[in-house]
Amino acid sequence: MVNLACGGGEKDAVTFGHPSGVLKVGATILNQNGKFIVESASMSRSARVIMEGNVCVPSDTME
């Protein structure tokens, strides 16, 4: 169902957005004689930006 929601077809990973950031998961499998073998699995996660800002420094303090 996830594959269909992402447009169908072969993919090496699926990316989910959630309140804490982004989660990317993927796997590579083989079907050998009806037996599935996992070649690799992956997961990466990002954190959402909590704060951004600027620091204003007067020009005469840089001397």
CHARMM internal coordinates of N, CA and C (Angstrom, degrees):
IC EDIT
DIST 1 N 1 CA 1.4425
DIST 1 CA 1 C 1.5217
ANGL 1 N 1 CA 1 C 110.91
DIST 1 C 2 N 1.3376
ANGL 1 CA 1 C 2 N 116.71
DIHE 1 N 1 CA 1 C 2 N -37.64
DIST 2 N 2 CA 1.4636
ANGL 1 C 2 N 2 CA 119.89
DIHE 1 CA 1 C 2 N 2 CA 178.66
DIST 2 CA 2 C 1.5191
ANGL 2 N 2 CA 2 C 109.80
DIHE 1 C 2 N 2 CA 2 C -62.36
DIST 2 C 3 N 1.3378
ANGL 2 CA 2 C 3 N 117.27
DIHE 2 N 2 CA 2 C 3 N -42.62
DIST 3 N 3 CA 1.4536
ANGL 2 C 3 N 3 CA 121.21
DIHE 2 CA 2 C 3 N 3 CA 179.45
DIST 3 CA 3 C 1.5304
ANGL 3 N 3 CA 3 C 110.60
DIHE 2 C 3 N 3 CA 3 C -60.59
DIST 3 C 4 N 1.3101
ANGL 3 CA 3 C 4 N 117.35
DIHE 3 N 3 CA 3 C 4 N -43.22
DIST 4 N 4 CA 1.4617
ANGL 3 C 4 N 4 CA 120.47
DIHE 3 CA 3 C 4 N 4 CA 178.43
DIST 4 CA 4 C 1.5236
ANGL 4 N 4 CA 4 C 111.18
DIHE 3 C 4 N 4 CA 4 C -64.08
DIST 4 C 5 N 1.3230
ANGL 4 CA 4 C 5 N 117.28
DIHE 4 N 4 CA 4 C 5 N -40.19
DIST 5 N 5 CA 1.4628
ANGL 4 C 5 N 5 CA 120.69
DIHE 4 CA 4 C 5 N 5 CA 179.03
DIST 5 CA 5 C 1.5256
ANGL 5 N 5 CA 5 C 111.67
DIHE 4 C 5 N 5 CA 5 C -64.98
DIST 5 C 6 N 1.3341
ANGL 5 CA 5 C 6 N 116.80
DIHE 5 N 5 CA 5 C 6 N -25.57
DIST 6 N 6 CA 1.4698
ANGL 5 C 6 N 6 CA 122.21
DIHE 5 CA 5 C 6 N 6 CA 179.89
DIST 6 CA 6 C 1.5201
ANGL 6 N 6 CA 6 C 112.19
DIHE 5 C 6 N 6 CA 6 C -94.25
DIST 6 C 7 N 1.3171
ANGL 6 CA 6 C 7 N 118.18
DIHE 6 N 6 CA 6 C 7 N 11.94
DIST 7 N 7 CA 1.4516
ANGL 6 C 7 N 7 CA 121.18
DIHE 6 CA 6 C 7 N 7 CA 176.35
DIST 7 CA 7 C 1.5130
ANGL 7 N 7 CA 7 C 115.46
DIHE 6 C 7 N 7 CA 7 C 101.98
DIST 7 C 8 N 1.3365
ANGL 7 CA 7 C 8 N 118.79
DIHE 7 N 7 CA 7 C 8 N -2.26
DIST 8 N 8 CA 1.4588
ANGL 7 C 8 N 8 CA 121.86
DIHE 7 CA 7 C 8 N 8 CA 178.83
DIST 8 CA 8 C 1.5162
ANGL 8 N 8 CA 8 C 112.29
DIHE 7 C 8 N 8 CA 8 C 75.75
DIST 8 C 9 N 1.3183
ANGL 8 CA 8 C 9 N 116.56
DIHE 8 N 8 CA 8 C 9 N 179.15
DIST 9 N 9 CA 1.4572
ANGL 8 C 9 N 9 CA 121.95
DIHE 8 CA 8 C 9 N 9 CA 178.47
DIST 9 CA 9 C 1.5157
ANGL 9 N 9 CA 9 C 112.21
DIHE 8 C 9 N 9 CA 9 C 83.07
DIST 9 C 10 N 1.3488
ANGL 9 CA 9 C 10 N 114.45
DIHE 9 N 9 CA 9 C 10 N 176.29
DIST 10 N 10 CA 1.4640
ANGL 9 C 10 N 10 CA 119.82
DIHE 9 CA 9 C 10 N 10 CA -179.41
DIST 10 CA 10 C 1.5175
ANGL 10 N 10 CA 10 C 110.98
DIHE 9 C 10 N 10 CA 10 C -77.57
DIST 10 C 11 N 1.3098
ANGL 10 CA 10 C 11 N 115.74
DIHE 10 N 10 CA 10 C 11 N 139.44
DIST 11 N 11 CA 1.4589
ANGL 10 C 11 N 11 CA 122.50
DIHE 10 CA 10 C 11 N 11 CA 177.72
DIST 11 CA 11 C 1.5283
ANGL 11 N 11 CA 11 C 108.14
DIHE 10 C 11 N 11 CA 11 C -140.23
DIST 11 C 12 N 1.3252
ANGL 11 CA 11 C 12 N 116.24
DIHE 11 N 11 CA 11 C 12 N 151.15
DIST 12 N 12 CA 1.4552
ANGL 11 C 12 N 12 CA 118.00
DIHE 11 CA 11 C 12 N 12 CA 174.88
DIST 12 CA 12 C 1.5153
ANGL 12 N 12 CA 12 C 111.65
DIHE 11 C 12 N 12 CA 12 C -96.42
DIST 12 C 13 N 1.3471
ANGL 12 CA 12 C 13 N 117.24
DIHE 12 N 12 CA 12 C 13 N -11.63
DIST 13 N 13 CA 1.4652
ANGL 12 C 13 N 13 CA 121.23
DIHE 12 CA 12 C 13 N 13 CA 178.06
DIST 13 CA 13 C 1.5226
ANGL 13 N 13 CA 13 C 109.67
DIHE 12 C 13 N 13 CA 13 C -161.91
DIST 13 C 14 N 1.3085
ANGL 13 CA 13 C 14 N 115.19
DIHE 13 N 13 CA 13 C 14 N 158.18
DIST 14 N 14 CA 1.4621
ANGL 13 C 14 N 14 CA 122.76
DIHE 13 CA 13 C 14 N 14 CA 175.34
DIST 14 CA 14 C 1.5215
ANGL 14 N 14 CA 14 C 107.28
DIHE 13 C 14 N 14 CA 14 C -125.66
DIST 14 C 15 N 1.3294
ANGL 14 CA 14 C 15 N 116.49
DIHE 14 N 14 CA 14 C 15 N 136.15
DIST 15 N 15 CA 1.4635
ANGL 14 C 15 N 15 CA 121.36
DIHE 14 CA 14 C 15 N 15 CA -178.53
DIST 15 CA 15 C 1.5211
ANGL 15 N 15 CA 15 C 109.40
DIHE 14 C 15 N 15 CA 15 C -110.60
DIST 15 C 16 N 1.3302
ANGL 15 CA 15 C 16 N 115.22
DIHE 15 N 15 CA 15 C 16 N 128.23
DIST 16 N 16 CA 1.4606
ANGL 15 C 16 N 16 CA 122.31
DIHE 15 CA 15 C 16 N 16 CA 178.58
DIST 16 CA 16 C 1.5176
ANGL 16 N 16 CA 16 C 108.80
DIHE 15 C 16 N 16 CA 16 C -111.67
DIST 16 C 17 N 1.3195
ANGL 16 CA 16 C 17 N 117.64
DIHE 16 N 16 CA 16 C 17 N 132.39
DIST 17 N 17 CA 1.4557
ANGL 16 C 17 N 17 CA 121.15
DIHE 16 CA 16 C 17 N 17 CA 171.47
DIST 17 CA 17 C 1.5183
ANGL 17 N 17 CA 17 C 108.65
DIHE 16 C 17 N 17 CA 17 C -95.04
DIST 17 C 18 N 1.3191
ANGL 17 CA 17 C 18 N 117.28
DIHE 17 N 17 CA 17 C 18 N 138.87
DIST 18 N 18 CA 1.4626
ANGL 17 C 18 N 18 CA 121.37
DIHE 17 CA 17 C 18 N 18 CA 179.19
DIST 18 CA 18 C 1.5298
ANGL 18 N 18 CA 18 C 107.96
DIHE 17 C 18 N 18 CA 18 C -146.81
DIST 18 C 19 N 1.3293
ANGL 18 CA 18 C 19 N 118.67
DIHE 18 N 18 CA 18 C 19 N 170.03
DIST 19 N 19 CA 1.4688
ANGL 18 C 19 N 19 CA 120.92
DIHE 18 CA 18 C 19 N 19 CA -174.86
DIST 19 CA 19 C 1.5318
ANGL 19 N 19 CA 19 C 114.97
DIHE 18 C 19 N 19 CA 19 C -56.43
DIST 19 C 20 N 1.3290
ANGL 19 CA 19 C 20 N 118.04
DIHE 19 N 19 CA 19 C 20 N -26.89
DIST 20 N 20 CA 1.4572
ANGL 19 C 20 N 20 CA 120.06
DIHE 19 CA 19 C 20 N 20 CA -178.31
DIST 20 CA 20 C 1.5251
ANGL 20 N 20 CA 20 C 113.28
DIHE 19 C 20 N 20 CA 20 C -90.67
DIST 20 C 21 N 1.3093
ANGL 20 CA 20 C 21 N 118.50
DIHE 20 N 20 CA 20 C 21 N -6.30
DIST 21 N 21 CA 1.4600
ANGL 20 C 21 N 21 CA 121.22
DIHE 20 CA 20 C 21 N 21 CA -179.56
DIST 21 CA 21 C 1.5142
ANGL 21 N 21 CA 21 C 111.49
DIHE 20 C 21 N 21 CA 21 C 145.62
DIST 21 C 22 N 1.3377
ANGL 21 CA 21 C 22 N 116.91
DIHE 21 N 21 CA 21 C 22 N -134.25
DIST 22 N 22 CA 1.4621
ANGL 21 C 22 N 22 CA 122.95
DIHE 21 CA 21 C 22 N 22 CA -176.88
DIST 22 CA 22 C 1.5280
ANGL 22 N 22 CA 22 C 108.99
DIHE 21 C 22 N 22 CA 22 C -130.69
DIST 22 C 23 N 1.3150
ANGL 22 CA 22 C 23 N 116.17
DIHE 22 N 22 CA 22 C 23 N 140.36
DIST 23 N 23 CA 1.4594
ANGL 22 C 23 N 23 CA 122.30
DIHE 22 CA 22 C 23 N 23 CA 177.84
DIST 23 CA 23 C 1.5264
ANGL 23 N 23 CA 23 C 107.53
DIHE 22 C 23 N 23 CA 23 C -123.73
DIST 23 C 24 N 1.3300
ANGL 23 CA 23 C 24 N 116.77
DIHE 23 N 23 CA 23 C 24 N 123.57
DIST 24 N 24 CA 1.4637
ANGL 23 C 24 N 24 CA 121.82
DIHE 23 CA 23 C 24 N 24 CA 178.70
DIST 24 CA 24 C 1.5163
ANGL 24 N 24 CA 24 C 107.97
DIHE 23 C 24 N 24 CA 24 C -115.19
DIST 24 C 25 N 1.3406
ANGL 24 CA 24 C 25 N 116.45
DIHE 24 N 24 CA 24 C 25 N 123.57
DIST 25 N 25 CA 1.4594
ANGL 24 C 25 N 25 CA 121.50
DIHE 24 CA 24 C 25 N 25 CA -179.80
DIST 25 CA 25 C 1.5205
ANGL 25 N 25 CA 25 C 109.41
DIHE 24 C 25 N 25 CA 25 C -127.56
DIST 25 C 26 N 1.3279
ANGL 25 CA 25 C 26 N 115.43
DIHE 25 N 25 CA 25 C 26 N 150.16
DIST 26 N 26 CA 1.4552
ANGL 25 C 26 N 26 CA 119.60
DIHE 25 CA 25 C 26 N 26 CA 179.25
DIST 26 CA 26 C 1.5101
ANGL 26 N 26 CA 26 C 111.21
DIHE 25 C 26 N 26 CA 26 C -160.45
DIST 26 C 27 N 1.3215
ANGL 26 CA 26 C 27 N 115.39
DIHE 26 N 26 CA 26 C 27 N 166.76
DIST 27 N 27 CA 1.4597
ANGL 26 C 27 N 27 CA 120.92
DIHE 26 CA 26 C 27 N 27 CA 177.87
DIST 27 CA 27 C 1.5227
ANGL 27 N 27 CA 27 C 108.98
DIHE 26 C 27 N 27 CA 27 C -158.37
DIST 27 C 28 N 1.3146
ANGL 27 CA 27 C 28 N 115.20
DIHE 27 N 27 CA 27 C 28 N 151.93
DIST 28 N 28 CA 1.4618
ANGL 27 C 28 N 28 CA 122.32
DIHE 27 CA 27 C 28 N 28 CA 173.04
DIST 28 CA 28 C 1.5169
ANGL 28 N 28 CA 28 C 106.65
DIHE 27 C 28 N 28 CA 28 C -121.46
DIST 28 C 29 N 1.3433
ANGL 28 CA 28 C 29 N 116.30
DIHE 28 N 28 CA 28 C 29 N 124.92
DIST 29 N 29 CA 1.4621
ANGL 28 C 29 N 29 CA 120.43
DIHE 28 CA 28 C 29 N 29 CA -178.80
DIST 29 CA 29 C 1.5213
ANGL 29 N 29 CA 29 C 110.42
DIHE 28 C 29 N 29 CA 29 C -129.05
DIST 29 C 30 N 1.3008
ANGL 29 CA 29 C 30 N 115.57
DIHE 29 N 29 CA 29 C 30 N 156.86
DIST 30 N 30 CA 1.4619
ANGL 29 C 30 N 30 CA 123.13
DIHE 29 CA 29 C 30 N 30 CA 174.38
DIST 30 CA 30 C 1.5183
ANGL 30 N 30 CA 30 C 108.62
DIHE 29 C 30 N 30 CA 30 C -120.29
DIST 30 C 31 N 1.3237
ANGL 30 CA 30 C 31 N 115.56
DIHE 30 N 30 CA 30 C 31 N 146.12
DIST 31 N 31 CA 1.4594
ANGL 30 C 31 N 31 CA 120.86
DIHE 30 CA 30 C 31 N 31 CA 173.31
DIST 31 CA 31 C 1.5216
ANGL 31 N 31 CA 31 C 106.64
DIHE 30 C 31 N 31 CA 31 C -110.02
DIST 31 C 32 N 1.3246
ANGL 31 CA 31 C 32 N 116.34
DIHE 31 N 31 CA 31 C 32 N 103.50
DIST 32 N 32 CA 1.4648
ANGL 31 C 32 N 32 CA 121.48
DIHE 31 CA 31 C 32 N 32 CA 179.41
DIST 32 CA 32 C 1.5195
ANGL 32 N 32 CA 32 C 109.52
DIHE 31 C 32 N 32 CA 32 C -110.99
DIST 32 C 33 N 1.3031
ANGL 32 CA 32 C 33 N 114.99
DIHE 32 N 32 CA 32 C 33 N 108.52
DIST 33 N 33 CA 1.4767
ANGL 32 C 33 N 33 CA 121.66
DIHE 32 CA 32 C 33 N 33 CA 179.74
DIST 33 CA 33 C 1.5234
ANGL 33 N 33 CA 33 C 112.14
DIHE 32 C 33 N 33 CA 33 C 55.24
DIST 33 C 34 N 1.3247
ANGL 33 CA 33 C 34 N 116.83
DIHE 33 N 33 CA 33 C 34 N 42.55
DIST 34 N 34 CA 1.4586
ANGL 33 C 34 N 34 CA 121.44
DIHE 33 CA 33 C 34 N 34 CA 178.37
DIST 34 CA 34 C 1.5118
ANGL 34 N 34 CA 34 C 114.57
DIHE 33 C 34 N 34 CA 34 C 81.08
DIST 34 C 35 N 1.3209
ANGL 34 CA 34 C 35 N 117.25
DIHE 34 N 34 CA 34 C 35 N 2.16
DIST 35 N 35 CA 1.4601
ANGL 34 C 35 N 35 CA 121.04
DIHE 34 CA 34 C 35 N 35 CA 179.44
DIST 35 CA 35 C 1.5314
ANGL 35 N 35 CA 35 C 108.45
DIHE 34 C 35 N 35 CA 35 C -110.90
DIST 35 C 36 N 1.3227
ANGL 35 CA 35 C 36 N 116.38
DIHE 35 N 35 CA 35 C 36 N 125.75
DIST 36 N 36 CA 1.4588
ANGL 35 C 36 N 36 CA 120.73
DIHE 35 CA 35 C 36 N 36 CA -179.55
DIST 36 CA 36 C 1.5229
ANGL 36 N 36 CA 36 C 110.41
DIHE 35 C 36 N 36 CA 36 C -85.33
DIST 36 C 37 N 1.3289
ANGL 36 CA 36 C 37 N 115.57
DIHE 36 N 36 CA 36 C 37 N 131.26
DIST 37 N 37 CA 1.4598
ANGL 36 C 37 N 37 CA 122.19
DIHE 36 CA 36 C 37 N 37 CA 179.81
DIST 37 CA 37 C 1.5201
ANGL 37 N 37 CA 37 C 108.11
DIHE 36 C 37 N 37 CA 37 C -121.98
DIST 37 C 38 N 1.3211
ANGL 37 CA 37 C 38 N 115.92
DIHE 37 N 37 CA 37 C 38 N 124.76
DIST 38 N 38 CA 1.4641
ANGL 37 C 38 N 38 CA 121.11
DIHE 37 CA 37 C 38 N 38 CA 179.24
DIST 38 CA 38 C 1.5236
ANGL 38 N 38 CA 38 C 108.62
DIHE 37 C 38 N 38 CA 38 C -81.64
DIST 38 C 39 N 1.3371
ANGL 38 CA 38 C 39 N 115.89
DIHE 38 N 38 CA 38 C 39 N 118.18
DIST 39 N 39 CA 1.4678
ANGL 38 C 39 N 39 CA 120.37
DIHE 38 CA 38 C 39 N 39 CA 176.49
DIST 39 CA 39 C 1.5186
ANGL 39 N 39 CA 39 C 111.32
DIHE 38 C 39 N 39 CA 39 C -85.04
DIST 39 C 40 N 1.3233
ANGL 39 CA 39 C 40 N 115.85
DIHE 39 N 39 CA 39 C 40 N -40.25
DIST 40 N 40 CA 1.4644
ANGL 39 C 40 N 40 CA 119.67
DIHE 39 CA 39 C 40 N 40 CA 179.04
DIST 40 CA 40 C 1.5180
ANGL 40 N 40 CA 40 C 109.85
DIHE 39 C 40 N 40 CA 40 C -157.33
DIST 40 C 41 N 1.3214
ANGL 40 CA 40 C 41 N 114.59
DIHE 40 N 40 CA 40 C 41 N 155.54
DIST 41 N 41 CA 1.4619
ANGL 40 C 41 N 41 CA 121.92
DIHE 40 CA 40 C 41 N 41 CA 174.78
DIST 41 CA 41 C 1.5192
ANGL 41 N 41 CA 41 C 107.20
DIHE 40 C 41 N 41 CA 41 C -138.10
DIST 41 C 42 N 1.3245
ANGL 41 CA 41 C 42 N 116.62
DIHE 41 N 41 CA 41 C 42 N 143.99
DIST 42 N 42 CA 1.4602
ANGL 41 C 42 N 42 CA 119.42
DIHE 41 CA 41 C 42 N 42 CA -178.15
DIST 42 CA 42 C 1.5221
ANGL 42 N 42 CA 42 C 110.67
DIHE 41 C 42 N 42 CA 42 C -140.22
DIST 42 C 43 N 1.3153
ANGL 42 CA 42 C 43 N 114.07
DIHE 42 N 42 CA 42 C 43 N 153.16
DIST 43 N 43 CA 1.4556
ANGL 42 C 43 N 43 CA 121.11
DIHE 42 CA 42 C 43 N 43 CA 176.23
DIST 43 CA 43 C 1.5187
ANGL 43 N 43 CA 43 C 108.02
DIHE 42 C 43 N 43 CA 43 C -154.23
DIST 43 C 44 N 1.2958
ANGL 43 CA 43 C 44 N 116.48
DIHE 43 N 43 CA 43 C 44 N 134.16
DIST 44 N 44 CA 1.4599
ANGL 43 C 44 N 44 CA 120.50
DIHE 43 CA 43 C 44 N 44 CA 172.55
DIST 44 CA 44 C 1.5156
ANGL 44 N 44 CA 44 C 107.94
DIHE 43 C 44 N 44 CA 44 C -137.36
DIST 44 C 45 N 1.2963
ANGL 44 CA 44 C 45 N 115.30
DIHE 44 N 44 CA 44 C 45 N 153.08
DIST 45 N 45 CA 1.4618
ANGL 44 C 45 N 45 CA 119.96
DIHE 44 CA 44 C 45 N 45 CA -175.36
DIST 45 CA 45 C 1.5136
ANGL 45 N 45 CA 45 C 108.98
DIHE 44 C 45 N 45 CA 45 C -140.18
DIST 45 C 46 N 1.2994
ANGL 45 CA 45 C 46 N 115.65
DIHE 45 N 45 CA 45 C 46 N 141.06
DIST 46 N 46 CA 1.4646
ANGL 45 C 46 N 46 CA 120.14
DIHE 45 CA 45 C 46 N 46 CA 174.09
DIST 46 CA 46 C 1.5198
ANGL 46 N 46 CA 46 C 108.00
DIHE 45 C 46 N 46 CA 46 C -115.19
DIST 46 C 47 N 1.2807
ANGL 46 CA 46 C 47 N 115.46
DIHE 46 N 46 CA 46 C 47 N 158.21
DIST 47 N 47 CA 1.4611
ANGL 46 C 47 N 47 CA 120.47
DIHE 46 CA 46 C 47 N 47 CA 174.81
DIST 47 CA 47 C 1.5203
ANGL 47 N 47 CA 47 C 107.87
DIHE 46 C 47 N 47 CA 47 C -105.40
DIST 47 C 48 N 1.2959
ANGL 47 CA 47 C 48 N 115.77
DIHE 47 N 47 CA 47 C 48 N 144.13
DIST 48 N 48 CA 1.4646
ANGL 47 C 48 N 48 CA 117.71
DIHE 47 CA 47 C 48 N 48 CA 178.42
DIST 48 CA 48 C 1.5212
ANGL 48 N 48 CA 48 C 109.07
DIHE 47 C 48 N 48 CA 48 C -73.69
DIST 48 C 49 N 1.3136
ANGL 48 CA 48 C 49 N 115.21
DIHE 48 N 48 CA 48 C 49 N 154.31
DIST 49 N 49 CA 1.4570
ANGL 48 C 49 N 49 CA 120.94
DIHE 48 CA 48 C 49 N 49 CA 178.60
DIST 49 CA 49 C 1.5187
ANGL 49 N 49 CA 49 C 107.99
DIHE 48 C 49 N 49 CA 49 C -71.29
DIST 49 C 50 N 1.3198
ANGL 49 CA 49 C 50 N 116.69
DIHE 49 N 49 CA 49 C 50 N 126.03
DIST 50 N 50 CA 1.4652
ANGL 49 C 50 N 50 CA 121.26
DIHE 49 CA 49 C 50 N 50 CA -179.97
DIST 50 CA 50 C 1.5205
ANGL 50 N 50 CA 50 C 110.67
DIHE 49 C 50 N 50 CA 50 C -93.08
DIST 50 C 51 N 1.3391
ANGL 50 CA 50 C 51 N 116.51
DIHE 50 N 50 CA 50 C 51 N -35.87
DIST 51 N 51 CA 1.4525
ANGL 50 C 51 N 51 CA 119.37
DIHE 50 CA 50 C 51 N 51 CA -175.29
DIST 51 CA 51 C 1.5224
ANGL 51 N 51 CA 51 C 109.37
DIHE 50 C 51 N 51 CA 51 C -152.46
DIST 51 C 52 N 1.3097
ANGL 51 CA 51 C 52 N 116.42
DIHE 51 N 51 CA 51 C 52 N 144.13
DIST 52 N 52 CA 1.4525
ANGL 51 C 52 N 52 CA 123.38
DIHE 51 CA 51 C 52 N 52 CA 171.11
DIST 52 CA 52 C 1.5121
ANGL 52 N 52 CA 52 C 106.98
DIHE 51 C 52 N 52 CA 52 C -132.32
DIST 52 C 53 N 1.3156
ANGL 52 CA 52 C 53 N 116.91
DIHE 52 N 52 CA 52 C 53 N 153.34
DIST 53 N 53 CA 1.4598
ANGL 52 C 53 N 53 CA 117.62
DIHE 52 CA 52 C 53 N 53 CA 179.72
DIST 53 CA 53 C 1.5111
ANGL 53 N 53 CA 53 C 112.47
DIHE 52 C 53 N 53 CA 53 C -167.94
DIST 53 C 54 N 1.3046
ANGL 53 CA 53 C 54 N 115.04
DIHE 53 N 53 CA 53 C 54 N 172.95
DIST 54 N 54 CA 1.4529
ANGL 53 C 54 N 54 CA 123.52
DIHE 53 CA 53 C 54 N 54 CA 177.74
DIST 54 CA 54 C 1.5146
ANGL 54 N 54 CA 54 C 108.85
DIHE 53 C 54 N 54 CA 54 C -127.20
DIST 54 C 55 N 1.3111
ANGL 54 CA 54 C 55 N 116.19
DIHE 54 N 54 CA 54 C 55 N 150.82
DIST 55 N 55 CA 1.4594
ANGL 54 C 55 N 55 CA 121.55
DIHE 54 CA 54 C 55 N 55 CA 174.27
DIST 55 CA 55 C 1.5201
ANGL 55 N 55 CA 55 C 107.05
DIHE 54 C 55 N 55 CA 55 C -116.17
DIST 55 C 56 N 1.3129
ANGL 55 CA 55 C 56 N 115.77
DIHE 55 N 55 CA 55 C 56 N 124.36
DIST 56 N 56 CA 1.4677
ANGL 55 C 56 N 56 CA 121.39
DIHE 55 CA 55 C 56 N 56 CA 179.30
DIST 56 CA 56 C 1.5291
ANGL 56 N 56 CA 56 C 108.09
DIHE 55 C 56 N 56 CA 56 C -97.43
DIST 56 C 57 N 1.3345
ANGL 56 CA 56 C 57 N 115.55
DIHE 56 N 56 CA 56 C 57 N 119.70
DIST 57 N 57 CA 1.4624
ANGL 56 C 57 N 57 CA 121.68
DIHE 56 CA 56 C 57 N 57 CA -179.49
DIST 57 CA 57 C 1.5157
ANGL 57 N 57 CA 57 C 108.01
DIHE 56 C 57 N 57 CA 57 C -116.07
DIST 57 C 58 N 1.3330
ANGL 57 CA 57 C 58 N 117.98
DIHE 57 N 57 CA 57 C 58 N 121.17
DIST 58 N 58 CA 1.4663
ANGL 57 C 58 N 58 CA 119.69
DIHE 57 CA 57 C 58 N 58 CA 178.95
DIST 58 CA 58 C 1.5300
ANGL 58 N 58 CA 58 C 110.09
DIHE 57 C 58 N 58 CA 58 C -58.67
DIST 58 C 59 N 1.3214
ANGL 58 CA 58 C 59 N 116.16
DIHE 58 N 58 CA 58 C 59 N 142.74
DIST 59 N 59 CA 1.4669
ANGL 58 C 59 N 59 CA 121.30
DIHE 58 CA 58 C 59 N 59 CA -176.35
DIST 59 CA 59 C 1.5218
ANGL 59 N 59 CA 59 C 113.03
DIHE 58 C 59 N 59 CA 59 C -62.27
DIST 59 C 60 N 1.3299
ANGL 59 CA 59 C 60 N 118.99
DIHE 59 N 59 CA 59 C 60 N -29.55
DIST 60 N 60 CA 1.4746
ANGL 59 C 60 N 60 CA 119.59
DIHE 59 CA 59 C 60 N 60 CA -178.25
DIST 60 CA 60 C 1.5273
ANGL 60 N 60 CA 60 C 112.84
DIHE 59 C 60 N 60 CA 60 C -75.93
DIST 60 C 61 N 1.3157
ANGL 60 CA 60 C 61 N 119.66
DIHE 60 N 60 CA 60 C 61 N -6.75
DIST 61 N 61 CA 1.4709
ANGL 60 C 61 N 61 CA 121.07
DIHE 60 CA 60 C 61 N 61 CA 177.07
DIST 61 CA 61 C 1.5203
ANGL 61 N 61 CA 61 C 111.86
DIHE 60 C 61 N 61 CA 61 C -86.07
DIST 61 C 62 N 1.3161
ANGL 61 CA 61 C 62 N 118.30
DIHE 61 N 61 CA 61 C 62 N -9.25
DIST 62 N 62 CA 1.4454
ANGL 61 C 62 N 62 CA 122.01
DIHE 61 CA 61 C 62 N 62 CA -177.59
DIST 62 CA 62 C 1.5293
ANGL 62 N 62 CA 62 C 112.86
DIHE 61 C 62 N 62 CA 62 C -90.91
DIST 62 C 63 N 1.3103
ANGL 62 CA 62 C 63 N 119.10
DIHE 62 N 62 CA 62 C 63 N 4.75
DIST 63 N 63 CA 1.4738
ANGL 62 C 63 N 63 CA 122.46
DIHE 62 CA 62 C 63 N 63 CA -178.20
DIST 63 CA 63 C 1.4973
ANGL 63 N 63 CA 63 C 111.88
DIHE 62 C 63 N 63 CA 63 C -87.18
END
COOR INIT
IC SEED 1 N 1 CA 1 C
IC BUILD
